[in-house]
């Protein structure tokens, strides 16, 4: 008789089970309620299928729908598989590639036989998915040999899957999942885990959302595929809440509001770069001026560094090897001008547009001898950077190729580091509160697999950031929700990430601070210590907004264009009821402008209701309506955005009220 396996449960109890026993069997032995509720298992911490037998003594934690993160991951993975099966049922000859889960759903990439898929195909695919879910097909895990799997894919005409199977690392266990039983079972190559059967999914808790193009393996040299996106949840209530949020997000889309408010535009002649219009750039200027005041008050010095630097500098910093595919590289020569000659020789030295400011800041630090008394040195730059993002990844002003960071690097002694990070956290907290974001999370991104530096260095750096957050004046709620992200750090340093939650519940990672001992070493930065010897500073890479472009996009969507008055590009419009009041309207606007209010006039020969509606759509915070009576009495009718009523005020009262309301929160 085979030896029994000892299965340790979260309550400390131990069960002895025979080989071949599954977590589902353990759940059934505990009770019928748990047997029904359990959907997967964590075995020694690894998420696994509930029907996968134990292989040795194990620690078991059963997963139910209450473990929402795990449950959603499983469900979305299953929806992707059901999607692929449905597409192949409806469109024979379609090849399958990959289908991962996403933050709010799933997608799958297909190589259609006859034509690319379109949004018009989605209702039929949804109906077929519901039919498959209704069949309650078992999802069965099997381990195959590489040769058998490649032969299977090749025989079925699945060239993409065969290619991928051939390239998986030697010695890696190749697993497939079958949906159904017998020779007709649908098959996909997948690491898993999955739910026990398709019937565990709620057929009313998913929706296919759109179709787009995608290159095989993300390379534009490869075949173009059809990518079908969907959103998937545990129940219809969650789906409905998400769809409502998507509707609200569509109304708040920064591209739509940016056009309505005449803030910016994008066009193909400058892929991934923003054309800022006067009103949009006024918003930028107010945000930049605010940030500059905050940095000045916090003891930063502001610098400006070159856009273009020699490739040798990027080699020395380590970016050339780790980051070159994202850099715009420029030959250091004058291009040819003859029509039949090569534009570039191909032999010139290379330069690159900076994707980040850090190496240039080290070069400034190295100018002259620095003493331990000079530290901390807080060096800030609103630095314009370029990163070569794929065209398909660009998204409005949220993901661009040219961007400006609210960047800074703080050079500190070892003994100053924790206090300096705490001070940064408290500055960042104040900025977020001023900009309307009271709800955010702090996460510590830990060492990635590929990294510079020793394990001891990483241990120290991660511990310091952990100490800094818990010892700061951040709210107890933020500290209680502080979490770690294994493997998510930069190649040179762990980092704190700050994730904002916007008005409709979406999260955005914006601020960051990274504790770096690698770059000062690579670029030979040093200071003279109290002992008269040279020492390496620690370099803190930090940003609060992240990039101006993306943060302004977040601001637009968070406030739905109704910015706080101090940020609004146009703070007031003076509109006339009759042309007899044109002169008075101009006088009112001049006095408002003299008081520092950003104001425009609307003297058009249009009905006042038309003007009110138009300026409301443009999100103008204050409309001052004047007619013949207001001109005679020296007052105004003030309409504030979002309010149905109007206030009748003397002009001086209105100016005083608006001036006070328009003050930036730090003034």
PADOMI-739137 format. One line per 5 residues: their letters; for each residue z, y, x of C-alpha. Coordinates in steps of 0.2 Angstrom, whole numbers, plus 2048, in hexadecimal, padded with zeros to 3 digits. Example, Ala and Ser with C-alpha at 12.3 -4.5 7.8 and 13.67 -1.06 7.14 Angstrom:
as = 827,7EA,83E ~ 824,7FB,844
This chain:
xxxxx = 800,800,800 ~ 7FB,811,806 ~ 809,81D,80B ~ 80E,82A,7FE ~ 80B,83D,800
xxxxx = 819,849,7FF ~ 815,858,7F4 ~ 820,867,7F5 ~ 821,872,7E6 ~ 826,885,7E6
xxxxx = 837,881,7DE ~ 83C,876,7ED ~ 839,866,7E5 ~ 82F,858,7ED ~ 824,84B,7E4
xxxxx = 81D,83B,7EC ~ 80B,837,7E7 ~ 7FE,82A,7EB ~ 7EF,82E,7F4 ~ 7E1,833,7E8
xxxxx = 7ED,83E,7DE ~ 7E7,84F,7DA ~ 7F1,860,7D6 ~ 7EB,85D,7C4 ~ 7F5,84C,7C4
xxxxx = 804,855,7CA ~ 803,863,7BD ~ 801,855,7AF ~ 810,84C,7B6 ~ 81A,85D,7B5
xxxxx = 815,860,7A3 ~ 807,862,796 ~ 809,875,796 ~ 806,876,7A9 ~ 7F8,869,7A8
xxxxx = 7EF,874,79C ~ 7F2,885,7A5 ~ 7EF,87F,7B7 ~ 7DD,884,7BD ~ 7DE,882,7D0
xxxxx = 7EB,87F,7DE ~ 7F1,886,7EE ~ 7F3,878,7FA ~ 7FC,87D,80A ~ 7F7,88F,805
xxxxx = 7E4,88B,803 ~ 7DC,88D,7F2 ~ 7D5,87D,7EC ~ 7CD,874,7DD ~ 7DA,86C,7D2
xxxxx = 7D1,85C,7D2 ~ 7D0,85A,7E5 ~ 7DC,84C,7EB ~ 7E9,84F,7F7 ~ 7E5,84A,809
xxxxx = 7F7,84A,810 ~ 809,851,80D ~ 806,862,806 ~ 80E,872,7FF ~ 807,874,7ED
xxxxx = 807,884,7E2 ~ 7FE,882,7D2 ~ 7F2,890,7CD ~ 7F1,896,7BB ~ 7E9,8A5,7B2
xxxxx = 7F9,8AF,7B6 ~ 7F4,8AF,7C8 ~ 7E7,8BB,7C3 ~ 7DF,8BE,7D5 ~ 7DC,8AC,7D8
xxxxx = 7D7,8A8,7C6 ~ 7CA,8B6,7C6 ~ 7C3,8B1,7D7 ~ 7C0,89F,7D0 ~ 7B9,8A5,7BF
xxxxx = 7AD,8B0,7C7 ~ 7A7,8A3,7D4 ~ 7A4,897,7C5 ~ 79B,8A4,7BB ~ 78F,8A6,7CA
xxxxx = 78C,893,7CB ~ 789,893,7B8 ~ 77D,8A1,7BA ~ 773,898,7C7 ~ 772,888,7BC
xxxxx = 76D,892,7AD ~ 75F,89B,7B7 ~ 758,88B,7BD ~ 759,883,7AC ~ 74F,891,7A5
xxxxx = 743,895,7B3 ~ 73E,884,7BC ~ 739,886,7CE ~ 745,895,7D1 ~ 74E,892,7E2
xxxxx = 760,896,7E4 ~ 768,89F,7F3 ~ 77A,8A6,7F2 ~ 786,8AB,7E4 ~ 797,8B3,7E9
xxxxx = 7A4,8BA,7DE ~ 7A7,8CD,7E0 ~ 7B5,8DA,7DC ~ 7B0,8DA,7C9 ~ 7A5,8CB,7C7
xxxxx = 797,8C1,7D0 ~ 785,8C1,7D4 ~ 778,8B4,7D9 ~ 768,8B6,7E3 ~ 759,8AD,7DE
xxxxx = 747,8AA,7E4 ~ 73D,8A9,7D4 ~ 72E,89E,7D3 ~ 722,8AA,7C9 ~ 729,8BB,7C8
xxxxx = 739,8C5,7CC ~ 746,8C5,7BE ~ 749,8D5,7B4 ~ 757,8DB,7A9 ~ 74D,8D4,79A
xxxxx = 751,8C3,7A0 ~ 763,8C5,79F ~ 767,8C1,78C ~ 75F,8B0,78D ~ 768,8AC,79E
xxxxx = 778,8B1,796 ~ 775,8A6,787 ~ 771,897,792 ~ 781,89A,79C ~ 78B,899,78C
xxxxx = 783,889,788 ~ 787,882,799 ~ 799,888,797 ~ 79A,880,786 ~ 794,86F,78D
xxxxx = 7A4,86F,798 ~ 79C,868,7A7 ~ 7A7,861,7B5 ~ 7A6,86A,7C5 ~ 7A7,85C,7D2
xxxxx = 7AA,85F,7E5 ~ 7A1,854,7F1 ~ 79F,853,804 ~ 78D,850,80B ~ 786,84D,81C
xxxxx = 77B,85B,823 ~ 76C,850,823 ~ 76E,84A,811 ~ 771,85C,80B ~ 761,862,814
xxxxx = 757,854,80D ~ 75D,857,7FB ~ 759,86A,7FC ~ 748,867,804 ~ 743,85A,7F7
xxxxx = 748,866,7E9 ~ 73E,874,7F1 ~ 74E,87E,7F5 ~ 748,885,806 ~ 755,893,806
xxxxx = 763,887,804 ~ 75C,87B,811 ~ 75A,888,81D ~ 76C,88D,81B ~ 773,87B,81C
xxxxx = 76A,879,82C ~ 772,888,834 ~ 784,884,82F ~ 78F,881,83E ~ 790,86F,845
xxxxx = 7A0,866,83F ~ 7A2,871,82F ~ 7A5,867,820 ~ 796,869,814 ~ 79C,869,802
xxxxx = 792,86A,7F2 ~ 797,86C,7E0 ~ 78F,862,7D2 ~ 78F,869,7C0 ~ 78E,85A,7B5
xxxxx = 78C,848,7B9 ~ 77F,83C,7BE ~ 76E,83F,7C5 ~ 76B,84E,7BA ~ 77A,857,7C1
xxxxx = 776,869,7C7 ~ 77B,86B,7DA ~ 780,87A,7E5 ~ 786,87B,7F6 ~ 797,884,7F6
xxxxx = 7A7,884,7FF ~ 7B1,886,7EE ~ 7BD,885,7E7 ~ 7B8,884,7D4 ~ 7C0,881,7C4
xxxxx = 7C0,86F,7BD ~ 7B2,872,7B1 ~ 7A6,87F,7AA ~ 7B0,87F,79A ~ 7BF,887,7A3
xxxxx = 7B5,897,7A2 ~ 7B6,8A3,793 ~ 7A4,8A4,78C ~ 7A8,8B5,785 ~ 7B0,8BC,795
xxxxx = 7A0,8C0,79F ~ 790,8CB,79E ~ 781,8CC,7A9 ~ 77F,8DE,7AE ~ 76F,8E1,7B8
xxxxx = 761,8DA,7C3 ~ 75C,8E1,7D4 ~ 753,8DC,7E4 ~ 75B,8D5,7F3 ~ 755,8CE,804
xxxxx = 759,8BD,809 ~ 768,8BE,815 ~ 767,8D1,813 ~ 759,8D3,81F ~ 74A,8DD,819
xxxxx = 73E,8D2,824 ~ 742,8C4,818 ~ 73D,8BF,807 ~ 742,8CA,7F8 ~ 74D,8C1,7EC
xxxxx = 752,8C5,7DA ~ 765,8C9,7D9 ~ 76E,8C7,7C8 ~ 77E,8D0,7C6 ~ 78C,8CC,7BA
xxxxx = 79E,8D0,7B6 ~ 7AA,8C2,7B2 ~ 7BC,8C1,7AC ~ 7C9,8B5,7A5 ~ 7C7,8BB,793
xxxxx = 7BE,8C6,788 ~ 7CB,8D3,787 ~ 7CA,8D6,79A ~ 7B7,8D6,799 ~ 7B7,8E3,78B
xxxxx = 7C3,8EE,795 ~ 7B8,8ED,7A4 ~ 7A8,8F1,79A ~ 7B1,900,793 ~ 7B5,906,7A4
xxxxx = 7A3,904,7A9 ~ 79E,90F,79B ~ 7AA,91C,7A0 ~ 7A4,91A,7B2 ~ 792,91D,7AD
xxxxx = 797,92D,7A5 ~ 7A0,932,7B5 ~ 793,92C,7C1 ~ 793,939,7CF ~ 780,939,7D0
xxxxx = 77E,93E,7BD ~ 78C,94B,7BE ~ 785,952,7CE ~ 775,955,7C6 ~ 77C,95D,7B6
xxxxx = 787,968,7C1 ~ 779,96C,7CD ~ 784,966,7DC ~ 778,95C,7E7 ~ 769,951,7E7
xxxxx = 762,942,7F1 ~ 750,93E,7F5 ~ 746,932,7FF ~ 740,93E,80C ~ 752,93D,813
xxxxx = 759,92B,80E ~ 76C,92B,80E ~ 76E,93E,811 ~ 774,94B,804 ~ 76B,95B,7FF
xxxxx = 77A,966,7FA ~ 777,974,7EE ~ 780,984,7EE ~ 78D,97E,7E1 ~ 790,96D,7E9
xxxxx = 792,975,7FA ~ 79E,981,7F3 ~ 7A8,972,7ED ~ 7A7,96B,7FF ~ 7AC,97C,806
xxxxx = 7BC,97D,7FC ~ 7C1,96B,800 ~ 7BD,96E,813 ~ 7C7,97F,813 ~ 7D6,976,80A
xxxxx = 7D5,968,817 ~ 7D4,974,826 ~ 7E3,97D,820 ~ 7ED,96D,81E ~ 7E8,968,830
xxxxx = 7EC,979,837 ~ 7FD,978,82F ~ 800,966,836 ~ 7FD,96B,848 ~ 7EB,965,84A
xxxxx = 7DE,96D,856 ~ 7CC,96D,850 ~ 7BD,968,85B ~ 7AB,966,85A ~ 7A1,958,863
xxxxx = 78F,953,866 ~ 784,94A,85A ~ 77A,941,867 ~ 782,938,876 ~ 77B,92C,883
xxxxx = 77B,91A,87F ~ 785,916,88F ~ 794,920,887 ~ 793,914,878 ~ 792,905,883
xxxxx = 7A2,90A,88C ~ 7AB,90D,87B ~ 7A6,8FC,875 ~ 79C,903,866 ~ 78B,8FE,86E
xxxxx = 78F,8EC,86D ~ 799,8EB,85D ~ 790,8F8,852 ~ 77F,8FC,859 ~ 776,8F5,84A
xxxxx = 77D,903,840 ~ 779,911,84C ~ 769,91C,84C ~ 762,91A,85E ~ 757,928,866
xxxxx = 74D,926,876 ~ 751,934,882 ~ 740,93B,885 ~ 733,947,87E ~ 727,93D,872
xxxxx = 714,93C,876 ~ 709,948,86D ~ 6F8,93F,870 ~ 6F1,937,860 ~ 6EC,927,869
xxxxx = 6FC,926,874 ~ 70D,91D,871 ~ 719,92A,86A ~ 727,922,875 ~ 726,91A,886
xxxxx = 733,90C,882 ~ 73A,90F,893 ~ 745,91E,890 ~ 758,91E,891 ~ 760,91C,87F
xxxxx = 76B,928,876 ~ 773,926,865 ~ 779,931,857 ~ 78B,92F,855 ~ 791,923,848
xxxxx = 7A3,929,84B ~ 7AC,937,854 ~ 7B9,92D,85E ~ 7B1,92B,86F ~ 7AD,93E,870
xxxxx = 7BF,942,86C ~ 7C5,938,87B ~ 7B9,941,886 ~ 7C1,952,881 ~ 7D2,94A,884
xxxxx = 7CD,945,895 ~ 7C8,957,89A ~ 7D6,95E,8A5 ~ 7E7,955,8A8 ~ 7F2,951,899
xxxxx = 804,950,89A ~ 810,946,890 ~ 816,957,889 ~ 805,95A,882 ~ 807,94B,876
xxxxx = 804,948,868 ~ 7F3,951,869 ~ 7EC,951,857 ~ 7D9,954,859 ~ 7CF,957,849
xxxxx = 7BC,958,845 ~ 7B2,95A,835 ~ 7A6,94F,83F ~ 794,94C,838 ~ 790,939,83C
xxxxx = 781,92E,839 ~ 781,91B,835 ~ 772,911,832 ~ 776,909,821 ~ 769,8FE,819
xxxxx = 75F,907,80B ~ 765,8FB,7FE ~ 777,8FF,802 ~ 775,912,7FF ~ 77E,918,7EF
xxxxx = 77D,92A,7EA ~ 789,934,7F5 ~ 795,926,7F6 ~ 78C,91C,803 ~ 781,927,80E
xxxxx = 779,927,820 ~ 77F,938,825 ~ 791,93D,821 ~ 79F,948,826 ~ 7B0,941,82A
xxxxx = 7C0,94A,828 ~ 7C4,942,839 ~ 7D2,944,845 ~ 7D9,93A,854 ~ 7EB,93C,859
xxxxx = 7EF,938,86B ~ 801,932,86C ~ 80E,92A,878 ~ 814,919,873 ~ 825,921,86E
xxxxx = 81D,92D,862 ~ 811,921,859 ~ 81C,91C,84A ~ 822,92D,846 ~ 810,934,847
xxxxx = 809,927,83B ~ 817,92B,82F ~ 813,93E,830 ~ 801,93A,82D ~ 806,92F,81D
xxxxx = 810,93E,816 ~ 801,94A,819 ~ 7F5,93E,811 ~ 801,93C,802 ~ 802,94F,7FF
xxxxx = 7EF,951,800 ~ 7EC,943,7F4 ~ 7F8,94A,7E8 ~ 7F0,95B,7E9 ~ 7DF,953,7E6
xxxxx = 7E5,94A,7D6 ~ 7E8,939,7DD ~ 7FA,934,7DA ~ 7F6,921,7D9 ~ 7F1,919,7E9
xxxxx = 7F5,909,7F4 ~ 7F8,907,806 ~ 7F2,8F7,80F ~ 7F3,8F2,821 ~ 7E3,8EA,828
xxxxx = 7E7,8DD,835 ~ 7DE,8D7,844 ~ 7CC,8D0,842 ~ 7C6,8C0,84A ~ 7BB,8CA,856
xxxxx = 7C5,8D7,85F ~ 7CA,8E0,86F ~ 7DB,8DF,876 ~ 7E9,8D2,878 ~ 7F3,8CA,86A
xxxxx = 803,8D3,870 ~ 7FA,8E4,86F ~ 7F5,8DF,85D ~ 806,8D9,858 ~ 80E,8EA,85E
xxxxx = 800,8F5,856 ~ 802,8EC,845 ~ 815,8EC,845 ~ 815,8FF,849 ~ 80A,903,83A
xxxxx = 814,8F8,82F ~ 824,901,835 ~ 81C,912,832 ~ 818,90F,820 ~ 828,908,81B
xxxxx = 832,915,824 ~ 828,924,81D ~ 82B,92F,80E ~ 81E,927,803 ~ 824,922,7F2
xxxxx = 82E,912,7F0 ~ 820,90B,7E4 ~ 813,90D,7F2 ~ 81E,905,7FE ~ 822,8F6,7F2
xxxxx = 80F,8F3,7F0 ~ 80B,8F4,803 ~ 800,8E5,807 ~ 7F8,8DE,816 ~ 7E5,8D9,818
xxxxx = 7E3,8CB,825 ~ 7D3,8CD,82F ~ 7CE,8DE,828 ~ 7D3,8E9,838 ~ 7C6,8F2,843
xxxxx = 7C1,8E9,853 ~ 7CC,8F4,85D ~ 7DB,8F7,852 ~ 7E5,8F3,842 ~ 7E4,901,835
xxxxx = 7ED,907,826 ~ 7E1,909,817 ~ 7E5,915,808 ~ 7DD,90F,7F8 ~ 7DC,91C,7EA
xxxxx = 7DC,918,7D7 ~ 7D1,923,7CD ~ 7D3,929,7BB ~ 7CA,91A,7B4 ~ 7D3,90D,7BF
xxxxx = 7C7,90A,7CD ~ 7CD,909,7DF ~ 7C5,912,7EE ~ 7CA,90F,800 ~ 7CA,921,808
xxxxx = 7D7,925,815 ~ 7DB,91B,824 ~ 7E5,91C,834 ~ 7E2,910,843 ~ 7ED,90C,852
xxxxx = 7E2,90A,861 ~ 7E7,905,872 ~ 7D5,8FF,877 ~ 7CA,90F,877 ~ 7D6,919,882
xxxxx = 7D5,90A,88F ~ 7C2,908,88E ~ 7BF,91B,890 ~ 7CD,91E,89C ~ 7D7,92A,893
xxxxx = 7E8,92E,89B ~ 7F7,93A,89C ~ 804,93D,8A9 ~ 815,937,8A3 ~ 826,93D,8A7
xxxxx = 827,931,8B5 ~ 817,93A,8BD ~ 80D,92A,8BA ~ 7FD,928,8B0 ~ 7FF,920,89F
xxxxx = 7F3,91C,891 ~ 7F5,925,880 ~ 7F4,91C,870 ~ 7E5,923,866 ~ 7E8,924,853
xxxxx = 7D7,925,84A ~ 7DB,92D,839 ~ 7D2,934,829 ~ 7D9,93A,819 ~ 7C9,93D,80E
xxxxx = 7BF,930,818 ~ 7AE,939,816 ~ 7AB,949,80D ~ 79C,942,804 ~ 7A4,933,7FD
xxxxx = 7B4,93C,7F9 ~ 7AB,949,7EF ~ 7A2,93B,7E6 ~ 7B3,934,7E2 ~ 7BA,945,7DC
xxxxx = 7AB,947,7D1 ~ 7AE,936,7C8 ~ 7C1,938,7C8 ~ 7C1,949,7C0 ~ 7B0,946,7B6
xxxxx = 7AA,956,7BD ~ 7B9,960,7B6 ~ 7C0,965,7C7 ~ 7D1,96D,7C9 ~ 7CD,980,7C8
xxxxx = 7D0,983,7DB ~ 7C2,977,7DF ~ 7B6,97B,7D1 ~ 7A5,982,7D8 ~ 7A4,98E,7CA
xxxxx = 7B5,993,7C3 ~ 7B0,99F,7B5 ~ 7A0,9A5,7AC ~ 7A0,9B5,7A3 ~ 794,9B3,794
xxxxx = 78E,9C0,788 ~ 78D,9BF,775 ~ 781,9CE,774 ~ 777,9D7,780 ~ 781,9E7,77D
xxxxx = 78F,9DF,787 ~ 784,9DB,797 ~ 78C,9EA,7A1 ~ 79E,9E5,79C ~ 79A,9D3,7A1
xxxxx = 794,9D8,7B2 ~ 7A4,9E3,7B4 ~ 7AF,9D4,7AF ~ 7A6,9C9,7BC ~ 7A7,9D5,7CA
xxxxx = 7BA,9D7,7C7 ~ 7BC,9C4,7C6 ~ 7B2,9C2,7D7 ~ 7BD,9D0,7DF ~ 7CC,9C6,7DA
xxxxx = 7C5,9B6,7E3 ~ 7BE,9AD,7D4 ~ 7AE,9A4,7D5 ~ 7A5,9AB,7C6 ~ 793,9AC,7BF
xxxxx = 78C,9B6,7B0 ~ 782,9B0,7A1 ~ 779,9BF,79A ~ 76B,9B4,791 ~ 765,9B8,780
xxxxx = 76C,9A8,779 ~ 778,9A5,76B ~ 78A,9A4,772 ~ 78D,992,76B ~ 77E,98C,776
xxxxx = 785,995,785 ~ 796,98D,782 ~ 78F,97B,780 ~ 784,97D,790 ~ 792,983,79B
xxxxx = 79E,975,794 ~ 791,968,799 ~ 790,971,7AA ~ 7A3,96E,7AB ~ 7A7,981,7AD
xxxxx = 7BA,982,7AC ~ 7BB,994,7A4 ~ 7AF,99D,799 ~ 7B3,9AF,796 ~ 7A9,9B5,786
xxxxx = 7A6,9C8,784 ~ 79E,9D1,776 ~ 79D,9E3,771 ~ 7AF,9E3,76A ~ 7B6,9DC,77B
xxxxx = 7AC,9E9,784 ~ 7B4,9F7,77A ~ 7C6,9F0,77B ~ 7C5,9EA,78D ~ 7CA,9D8,78A
xxxxx = 7C2,9C6,78A ~ 7C1,9B6,780 ~ 7C6,9A8,78C ~ 7C0,997,788 ~ 7C7,989,793
xxxxx = 7BD,979,796 ~ 7C3,96B,78A ~ 7CC,977,77E ~ 7C5,97C,76D ~ 7CF,98C,76C
xxxxx = 7CD,99C,775 ~ 7D9,9A9,77B ~ 7D7,9BC,779 ~ 7DD,9C4,789 ~ 7DC,9D5,791
xxxxx = 7D1,9D4,7A0 ~ 7DF,9D7,7AC ~ 7E9,9C9,7A4 ~ 7DA,9BD,7A5 ~ 7D7,9C1,7B7
xxxxx = 7EA,9BF,7BC ~ 7EA,9AF,7B3 ~ 7DB,9A8,7BB ~ 7DF,9AE,7CC ~ 7F0,9A5,7CB
xxxxx = 7E8,995,7C4 ~ 7DB,994,7D1 ~ 7E6,994,7E0 ~ 7E4,985,7EB ~ 7F4,97A,7EA
xx = 7F9,97C,7FC ~ 7F9,990,7FA
